[in-house]
């Protein structure tokens, strides 16, 4: 589904991604894990076509990121790009007009699970509520690839499990979902695979169950150990 070979991205003299190679298949939920500034968002931006590689190659379903891949990739950025004064019902209509794979009823059901009204404006909501609206819109596309950049960072800790379970309920079974986050303890229960990043490099990849068995620790404990070394 996603094939990344020797990907490097430079911004001037700064190397944000350094010789990254990954192969990701469908029907998997993948954690892209690392501290802020390790290259997670840069990788997401290249997968969406917002940034171009300096070296190396990226393919999604056999295509370089571009017009075709936008039709099969649903992206939640780390910073909301939704108009703050918009009503939620307007955003549902906008997504329905713009994306042929968008399912308005799925979005309404997710919003109902989150306890949010379609008649509310974004600027009347808390940061966590606005984030849930964006999650609902993103997950209501029947995409092949879901890219979620820090989807629960603004959500109250008590509501994070509920938000993640709602995400799981909406994802297509054959899709690949990549969740970029530093909140490993909150998210590890939904992950199939993990990618550890640091300073633009991939430190370690593997199936979560295998990493747990090998280290005799939770993924979060193993994550802390890797980053302490």
C-alpha positions as protocol buffer text, in pm:
chain_id: "A"
residue {
  index: 1
  type: UNK
  ca { x: 0 y: 0 z: 0 }
}
residue {
  index: 2
  type: UNK
  ca { x: 271 y: 251 z: 105 }
}
residue {
  index: 3
  type: UNK
  ca { x: 628 y: 208 z: -19 }
}
residue {
  index: 4
  type: UNK
  ca { x: 895 y: 453 z: 100 }
}
residue {
  index: 5
  type: UNK
  ca { x: 1252 y: 407 z: -22 }
}
residue {
  index: 6
  type: UNK
  ca { x: 1554 y: 605 z: 102 }
}
residue {
  index: 7
  type: UNK
  ca { x: 1344 y: 914 z: 166 }
}
residue {
  index: 8
  type: UNK
  ca { x: 1536 y: 1226 z: 267 }
}
residue {
  index: 9
  type: UNK
  ca { x: 1392 y: 1574 z: 318 }
}
residue {
  index: 10
  type: UNK
  ca { x: 1604 y: 1882 z: 373 }
}
residue {
  index: 11
  type: UNK
  ca { x: 1499 y: 2235 z: 460 }
}
residue {
  index: 12
  type: UNK
  ca { x: 1809 y: 2440 z: 385 }
}
residue {
  index: 13
  type: UNK
  ca { x: 2086 y: 2299 z: 602 }
}
residue {
  index: 14
  type: UNK
  ca { x: 1841 y: 2105 z: 822 }
}
residue {
  index: 15
  type: UNK
  ca { x: 1776 y: 1738 z: 744 }
}
residue {
  index: 16
  type: UNK
  ca { x: 1421 y: 1666 z: 864 }
}
residue {
  index: 17
  type: UNK
  ca { x: 1411 y: 1309 z: 728 }
}
residue {
  index: 18
  type: UNK
  ca { x: 1724 y: 1102 z: 680 }
}
residue {
  index: 19
  type: UNK
  ca { x: 1717 y: 794 z: 453 }
}
residue {
  index: 20
  type: UNK
  ca { x: 1379 y: 662 z: 568 }
}
residue {
  index: 21
  type: UNK
  ca { x: 1259 y: 332 z: 416 }
}
residue {
  index: 22
  type: UNK
  ca { x: 925 y: 173 z: 510 }
}
residue {
  index: 23
  type: UNK
  ca { x: 670 y: -66 z: 362 }
}
residue {
  index: 24
  type: UNK
  ca { x: 318 y: -56 z: 505 }
}
residue {
  index: 25
  type: UNK
  ca { x: 30 y: -285 z: 410 }
}
residue {
  index: 26
  type: UNK
  ca { x: -346 y: -253 z: 441 }
}
residue {
  index: 27
  type: UNK
  ca { x: -556 y: -373 z: 733 }
}
residue {
  index: 28
  type: UNK
  ca { x: -302 y: -232 z: 981 }
}
residue {
  index: 29
  type: UNK
  ca { x: -300 y: 49 z: 1235 }
}
residue {
  index: 30
  type: UNK
  ca { x: 50 y: 190 z: 1261 }
}
residue {
  index: 31
  type: UNK
  ca { x: 187 y: 416 z: 1531 }
}
residue {
  index: 32
  type: UNK
  ca { x: 441 y: 672 z: 1409 }
}
residue {
  index: 33
  type: UNK
  ca { x: 602 y: 743 z: 1744 }
}
residue {
  index: 34
  type: UNK
  ca { x: 853 y: 1000 z: 1858 }
}
residue {
  index: 35
  type: UNK
  ca { x: 907 y: 1329 z: 2034 }
}
residue {
  index: 36
  type: UNK
  ca { x: 808 y: 1661 z: 1881 }
}
residue {
  index: 37
  type: UNK
  ca { x: 1044 y: 1759 z: 1601 }
}
residue {
  index: 38
  type: UNK
  ca { x: 1157 y: 1405 z: 1514 }
}
residue {
  index: 39
  type: UNK
  ca { x: 1016 y: 1417 z: 1158 }
}
residue {
  index: 40
  type: UNK
  ca { x: 667 y: 1270 z: 1202 }
}
residue {
  index: 41
  type: UNK
  ca { x: 480 y: 1568 z: 1056 }
}
residue {
  index: 42
  type: UNK
  ca { x: 732 y: 1611 z: 773 }
}
residue {
  index: 43
  type: UNK
  ca { x: 672 y: 1248 z: 674 }
}
residue {
  index: 44
  type: UNK
  ca { x: 295 y: 1301 z: 688 }
}
residue {
  index: 45
  type: UNK
  ca { x: 325 y: 1612 z: 470 }
}
residue {
  index: 46
  type: UNK
  ca { x: 522 y: 1420 z: 208 }
}
residue {
  index: 47
  type: UNK
  ca { x: 266 y: 1137 z: 208 }
}
residue {
  index: 48
  type: UNK
  ca { x: -9 y: 1392 z: 144 }
}
residue {
  index: 49
  type: UNK
  ca { x: 188 y: 1564 z: -132 }
}
residue {
  index: 50
  type: UNK
  ca { x: 220 y: 1891 z: 60 }
}
residue {
  index: 51
  type: UNK
  ca { x: 601 y: 1859 z: 61 }
}
residue {
  index: 52
  type: UNK
  ca { x: 828 y: 1697 z: -196 }
}
residue {
  index: 53
  type: UNK
  ca { x: 1120 y: 1464 z: -115 }
}
residue {
  index: 54
  type: UNK
  ca { x: 1474 y: 1594 z: -151 }
}
residue {
  index: 55
  type: UNK
  ca { x: 1588 y: 1238 z: -231 }
}
residue {
  index: 56
  type: UNK
  ca { x: 1428 y: 896 z: -246 }
}
residue {
  index: 57
  type: UNK
  ca { x: 1080 y: 789 z: -346 }
}
residue {
  index: 58
  type: UNK
  ca { x: 730 y: 752 z: -202 }
}
residue {
  index: 59
  type: UNK
  ca { x: 443 y: 552 z: -353 }
}
residue {
  index: 60
  type: UNK
  ca { x: 88 y: 504 z: -229 }
}
residue {
  index: 61
  type: UNK
  ca { x: -101 y: 228 z: -410 }
}
residue {
  index: 62
  type: UNK
  ca { x: 163 y: 248 z: -683 }
}
residue {
  index: 63
  type: UNK
  ca { x: 138 y: 625 z: -732 }
}
residue {
  index: 64
  type: UNK
  ca { x: 355 y: 915 z: -620 }
}
residue {
  index: 65
  type: UNK
  ca { x: 165 y: 1152 z: -387 }
}
residue {
  index: 66
  type: UNK
  ca { x: -48 y: 1380 z: -604 }
}
residue {
  index: 67
  type: UNK
  ca { x: -397 y: 1420 z: -745 }
}
residue {
  index: 68
  type: UNK
  ca { x: -478 y: 1048 z: -750 }
}
residue {
  index: 69
  type: UNK
  ca { x: -358 y: 977 z: -398 }
}
residue {
  index: 70
  type: UNK
  ca { x: -561 y: 1269 z: -262 }
}
residue {
  index: 71
  type: UNK
  ca { x: -868 y: 1069 z: -365 }
}
residue {
  index: 72
  type: UNK
  ca { x: -769 y: 772 z: -148 }
}
residue {
  index: 73
  type: UNK
  ca { x: -590 y: 941 z: 145 }
}
residue {
  index: 74
  type: UNK
  ca { x: -781 y: 1104 z: 432 }
}
residue {
  index: 75
  type: UNK
  ca { x: -562 y: 1339 z: 634 }
}
residue {
  index: 76
  type: UNK
  ca { x: -600 y: 1494 z: 978 }
}
residue {
  index: 77
  type: UNK
  ca { x: -331 y: 1763 z: 1022 }
}
residue {
  index: 78
  type: UNK
  ca { x: -178 y: 1845 z: 1358 }
}
residue {
  index: 79
  type: UNK
  ca { x: -320 y: 2198 z: 1334 }
}
residue {
  index: 80
  type: UNK
  ca { x: -682 y: 2247 z: 1226 }
}
residue {
  index: 81
  type: UNK
  ca { x: -734 y: 2416 z: 891 }
}
residue {
  index: 82
  type: UNK
  ca { x: -1112 y: 2442 z: 928 }
}
residue {
  index: 83
  type: UNK
  ca { x: -1273 y: 2790 z: 919 }
}
residue {
  index: 84
  type: UNK
  ca { x: -1331 y: 2883 z: 1285 }
}
residue {
  index: 85
  type: UNK
  ca { x: -1670 y: 3051 z: 1239 }
}
residue {
  index: 86
  type: UNK
  ca { x: -1817 y: 2766 z: 1033 }
}
residue {
  index: 87
  type: UNK
  ca { x: -2116 y: 2565 z: 1153 }
}
residue {
  index: 88
  type: UNK
  ca { x: -2050 y: 2192 z: 1177 }
}
residue {
  index: 89
  type: UNK
  ca { x: -2336 y: 2120 z: 936 }
}
residue {
  index: 90
  type: UNK
  ca { x: -2169 y: 2347 z: 678 }
}
residue {
  index: 91
  type: UNK
  ca { x: -1845 y: 2150 z: 712 }
}
residue {
  index: 92
  type: UNK
  ca { x: -2032 y: 1823 z: 659 }
}
residue {
  index: 93
  type: UNK
  ca { x: -2184 y: 1965 z: 340 }
}
residue {
  index: 94
  type: UNK
  ca { x: -1846 y: 2097 z: 226 }
}
residue {
  index: 95
  type: UNK
  ca { x: -1676 y: 1758 z: 274 }
}
residue {
  index: 96
  type: UNK
  ca { x: -1967 y: 1585 z: 100 }
}
residue {
  index: 97
  type: UNK
  ca { x: -1933 y: 1817 z: -200 }
}
residue {
  index: 98
  type: UNK
  ca { x: -1554 y: 1790 z: -214 }
}
residue {
  index: 99
  type: UNK
  ca { x: -1489 y: 1419 z: -145 }
}
residue {
  index: 100
  type: UNK
  ca { x: -1677 y: 1151 z: -338 }
}
residue {
  index: 101
  type: UNK
  ca { x: -1601 y: 893 z: -67 }
}
residue {
  index: 102
  type: UNK
  ca { x: -1736 y: 1106 z: 219 }
}
residue {
  index: 103
  type: UNK
  ca { x: -2031 y: 958 z: 412 }
}
residue {
  index: 104
  type: UNK
  ca { x: -2237 y: 1229 z: 588 }
}
residue {
  index: 105
  type: UNK
  ca { x: -2430 y: 979 z: 798 }
}
residue {
  index: 106
  type: UNK
  ca { x: -2107 y: 830 z: 933 }
}
residue {
  index: 107
  type: UNK
  ca { x: -1997 y: 1180 z: 1030 }
}
residue {
  index: 108
  type: UNK
  ca { x: -2325 y: 1255 z: 1207 }
}
residue {
  index: 109
  type: UNK
  ca { x: -2303 y: 927 z: 1397 }
}
residue {
  index: 110
  type: UNK
  ca { x: -1948 y: 1003 z: 1510 }
}
residue {
  index: 111
  type: UNK
  ca { x: -2048 y: 1353 z: 1620 }
}
residue {
  index: 112
  type: UNK
  ca { x: -2336 y: 1201 z: 1815 }
}
residue {
  index: 113
  type: UNK
  ca { x: -2092 y: 964 z: 1987 }
}
residue {
  index: 114
  type: UNK
  ca { x: -1884 y: 1269 z: 2078 }
}
residue {
  index: 115
  type: UNK
  ca { x: -2191 y: 1455 z: 2209 }
}
residue {
  index: 116
  type: UNK
  ca { x: -2154 y: 1735 z: 1954 }
}
residue {
  index: 117
  type: UNK
  ca { x: -2427 y: 1926 z: 1770 }
}
residue {
  index: 118
  type: UNK
  ca { x: -2418 y: 1988 z: 1396 }
}
residue {
  index: 119
  type: UNK
  ca { x: -2570 y: 2331 z: 1461 }
}
residue {
  index: 120
  type: UNK
  ca { x: -2275 y: 2456 z: 1668 }
}
residue {
  index: 121
  type: UNK
  ca { x: -1996 y: 2679 z: 1537 }
}
residue {
  index: 122
  type: UNK
  ca { x: -1635 y: 2576 z: 1579 }
}
residue {
  index: 123
  type: UNK
  ca { x: -1550 y: 2898 z: 1763 }
}
residue {
  index: 124
  type: UNK
  ca { x: -1813 y: 2810 z: 2024 }
}
residue {
  index: 125
  type: UNK
  ca { x: -1631 y: 2486 z: 2107 }
}
residue {
  index: 126
  type: UNK
  ca { x: -1334 y: 2391 z: 2323 }
}
residue {
  index: 127
  type: UNK
  ca { x: -1009 y: 2285 z: 2157 }
}
residue {
  index: 128
  type: UNK
  ca { x: -1088 y: 1920 z: 2230 }
}
residue {
  index: 129
  type: UNK
  ca { x: -1436 y: 1948 z: 2078 }
}
residue {
  index: 130
  type: UNK
  ca { x: -1298 y: 2112 z: 1763 }
}
residue {
  index: 131
  type: UNK
  ca { x: -1047 y: 1831 z: 1735 }
}
residue {
  index: 132
  type: UNK
  ca { x: -1326 y: 1574 z: 1760 }
}
residue {
  index: 133
  type: UNK
  ca { x: -1515 y: 1749 z: 1479 }
}
residue {
  index: 134
  type: UNK
  ca { x: -1206 y: 1727 z: 1259 }
}
residue {
  index: 135
  type: UNK
  ca { x: -1160 y: 1360 z: 1355 }
}
residue {
  index: 136
  type: UNK
  ca { x: -1523 y: 1288 z: 1262 }
}
residue {
  index: 137
  type: UNK
  ca { x: -1485 y: 1457 z: 923 }
}
residue {
  index: 138
  type: UNK
  ca { x: -1158 y: 1277 z: 849 }
}
residue {
  index: 139
  type: UNK
  ca { x: -1286 y: 933 z: 950 }
}
residue {
  index: 140
  type: UNK
  ca { x: -1608 y: 967 z: 750 }
}
residue {
  index: 141
  type: UNK
  ca { x: -1427 y: 917 z: 422 }
}
residue {
  index: 142
  type: UNK
  ca { x: -1405 y: 561 z: 287 }
}
residue {
  index: 143
  type: UNK
  ca { x: -1035 y: 602 z: 222 }
}
residue {
  index: 144
  type: UNK
  ca { x: -761 y: 347 z: 162 }
}
residue {
  index: 145
  type: UNK
  ca { x: -513 y: 541 z: 377 }
}
residue {
  index: 146
  type: UNK
  ca { x: -582 y: 745 z: 692 }
}
residue {
  index: 147
  type: UNK
  ca { x: -311 y: 980 z: 817 }
}
residue {
  index: 148
  type: UNK
  ca { x: -380 y: 1119 z: 1164 }
}
residue {
  index: 149
  type: UNK
  ca { x: -127 y: 1366 z: 1305 }
}
residue {
  index: 150
  type: UNK
  ca { x: -163 y: 1392 z: 1685 }
}
residue {
  index: 151
  type: UNK
  ca { x: -540 y: 1318 z: 1678 }
}
residue {
  index: 152
  type: UNK
  ca { x: -587 y: 1318 z: 2058 }
}
residue {
  index: 153
  type: UNK
  ca { x: -335 y: 1577 z: 2176 }
}
residue {
  index: 154
  type: UNK
  ca { x: -608 y: 1834 z: 2242 }
}
residue {
  index: 155
  type: UNK
  ca { x: -861 y: 1586 z: 2381 }
}
residue {
  index: 156
  type: UNK
  ca { x: -911 y: 1562 z: 2756 }
}
residue {
  index: 157
  type: UNK
  ca { x: -726 y: 1253 z: 2889 }
}
residue {
  index: 158
  type: UNK
  ca { x: -1050 y: 1108 z: 3026 }
}
residue {
  index: 159
  type: UNK
  ca { x: -1204 y: 1116 z: 2676 }
}
residue {
  index: 160
  type: UNK
  ca { x: -910 y: 977 z: 2478 }
}
residue {
  index: 161
  type: UNK
  ca { x: -1011 y: 609 z: 2494 }
}
residue {
  index: 162
  type: UNK
  ca { x: -1360 y: 698 z: 2375 }
}
residue {
  index: 163
  type: UNK
  ca { x: -1220 y: 905 z: 2088 }
}
residue {
  index: 164
  type: UNK
  ca { x: -986 y: 627 z: 1979 }
}
residue {
  index: 165
  type: UNK
  ca { x: -1262 y: 366 z: 1992 }
}
residue {
  index: 166
  type: UNK
  ca { x: -1477 y: 592 z: 1773 }
}
residue {
  index: 167
  type: UNK
  ca { x: -1190 y: 617 z: 1525 }
}
residue {
  index: 168
  type: UNK
  ca { x: -1162 y: 236 z: 1522 }
}
residue {
  index: 169
  type: UNK
  ca { x: -1534 y: 200 z: 1457 }
}
residue {
  index: 170
  type: UNK
  ca { x: -1510 y: 411 z: 1141 }
}
residue {
  index: 171
  type: UNK
  ca { x: -1190 y: 292 z: 973 }
}
residue {
  index: 172
  type: UNK
  ca { x: -1226 y: 68 z: 667 }
}
residue {
  index: 173
  type: UNK
  ca { x: -1109 y: -289 z: 745 }
}
residue {
  index: 174
  type: UNK
  ca { x: -873 y: -304 z: 445 }
}
residue {
  index: 175
  type: UNK
  ca { x: -722 y: 41 z: 500 }
}
residue {
  index: 176
  type: UNK
  ca { x: -390 y: 136 z: 655 }
}
residue {
  index: 177
  type: UNK
  ca { x: -402 y: 401 z: 926 }
}
residue {
  index: 178
  type: UNK
  ca { x: -92 y: 587 z: 1041 }
}
residue {
  index: 179
  type: UNK
  ca { x: -123 y: 773 z: 1371 }
}
residue {
  index: 180
  type: UNK
  ca { x: 161 y: 1012 z: 1450 }
}
residue {
  index: 181
  type: UNK
  ca { x: 184 y: 1078 z: 1823 }
}
residue {
  index: 182
  type: UNK
  ca { x: 405 y: 1108 z: 2129 }
}
residue {
  index: 183
  type: UNK
  ca { x: 119 y: 987 z: 2355 }
}
residue {
  index: 184
  type: UNK
  ca { x: 219 y: 622 z: 2336 }
}
residue {
  index: 185
  type: UNK
  ca { x: 52 y: 510 z: 2660 }
}
residue {
  index: 186
  type: UNK
  ca { x: -286 y: 638 z: 2541 }
}
residue {
  index: 187
  type: UNK
  ca { x: -273 y: 486 z: 2197 }
}
residue {
  index: 188
  type: UNK
  ca { x: -83 y: 158 z: 2218 }
}
residue {
  index: 189
  type: UNK
  ca { x: -396 y: -53 z: 2276 }
}
residue {
  index: 190
  type: UNK
  ca { x: -518 y: 9 z: 1919 }
}
residue {
  index: 191
  type: UNK
  ca { x: -186 y: -33 z: 1735 }
}
residue {
  index: 192
  type: UNK
  ca { x: -80 y: -329 z: 1521 }
}
residue {
  index: 193
  type: UNK
  ca { x: 264 y: -194 z: 1432 }
}
residue {
  index: 194
  type: UNK
  ca { x: 499 y: 74 z: 1562 }
}
residue {
  index: 195
  type: UNK
  ca { x: 762 y: 294 z: 1400 }
}
residue {
  index: 196
  type: UNK
  ca { x: 1001 y: 473 z: 1636 }
}
residue {
  index: 197
  type: UNK
  ca { x: 1154 y: 793 z: 1497 }
}
residue {
  index: 198
  type: UNK
  ca { x: 1427 y: 1020 z: 1629 }
}
residue {
  index: 199
  type: UNK
  ca { x: 1617 y: 1308 z: 1463 }
}
residue {
  index: 200
  type: UNK
  ca { x: 1460 y: 1226 z: 1126 }
}
residue {
  index: 201
  type: UNK
  ca { x: 1564 y: 861 z: 1131 }
}
residue {
  index: 202
  type: UNK
  ca { x: 1369 y: 539 z: 1187 }
}
residue {
  index: 203
  type: UNK
  ca { x: 1512 y: 376 z: 1499 }
}
residue {
  index: 204
  type: UNK
  ca { x: 1296 y: 65 z: 1511 }
}
residue {
  index: 205
  type: UNK
  ca { x: 990 y: -85 z: 1344 }
}
residue {
  index: 206
  type: UNK
  ca { x: 788 y: -395 z: 1420 }
}
residue {
  index: 207
  type: UNK
  ca { x: 460 y: -554 z: 1520 }
}
residue {
  index: 208
  type: UNK
  ca { x: 353 y: -428 z: 1861 }
}
residue {
  index: 209
  type: UNK
  ca { x: 299 y: -777 z: 1999 }
}
residue {
  index: 210
  type: UNK
  ca { x: 647 y: -877 z: 1889 }
}
residue {
  index: 211
  type: UNK
  ca { x: 804 y: -569 z: 2047 }
}
residue {
  index: 212
  type: UNK
  ca { x: 621 y: -639 z: 2373 }
}
residue {
  index: 213
  type: UNK
  ca { x: 727 y: -1004 z: 2375 }
}
residue {
  index: 214
  type: UNK
  ca { x: 1088 y: -919 z: 2294 }
}
residue {
  index: 215
  type: UNK
  ca { x: 1123 y: -646 z: 2555 }
}
residue {
  index: 216
  type: UNK
  ca { x: 891 y: -794 z: 2822 }
}
residue {
  index: 217
  type: UNK
  ca { x: 743 y: -446 z: 2859 }
}
residue {
  index: 218
  type: UNK
  ca { x: 447 y: -244 z: 2744 }
}
residue {
  index: 219
  type: UNK
  ca { x: 503 y: -48 z: 2424 }
}
residue {
  index: 220
  type: UNK
  ca { x: 512 y: 273 z: 2628 }
}
residue {
  index: 221
  type: UNK
  ca { x: 780 y: 136 z: 2861 }
}
residue {
  index: 222
  type: UNK
  ca { x: 981 y: 14 z: 2563 }
}
residue {
  index: 223
  type: UNK
  ca { x: 940 y: 354 z: 2396 }
}
residue {
  index: 224
  type: UNK
  ca { x: 1082 y: 527 z: 2705 }
}
residue {
  index: 225
  type: UNK
  ca { x: 1375 y: 284 z: 2713 }
}
residue {
  index: 226
  type: UNK
  ca { x: 1459 y: 340 z: 2347 }
}
residue {
  index: 227
  type: UNK
  ca { x: 1452 y: 718 z: 2388 }
}
residue {
  index: 228
  type: UNK
  ca { x: 1657 y: 708 z: 2707 }
}
residue {
  index: 229
  type: UNK
  ca { x: 1944 y: 532 z: 2531 }
}
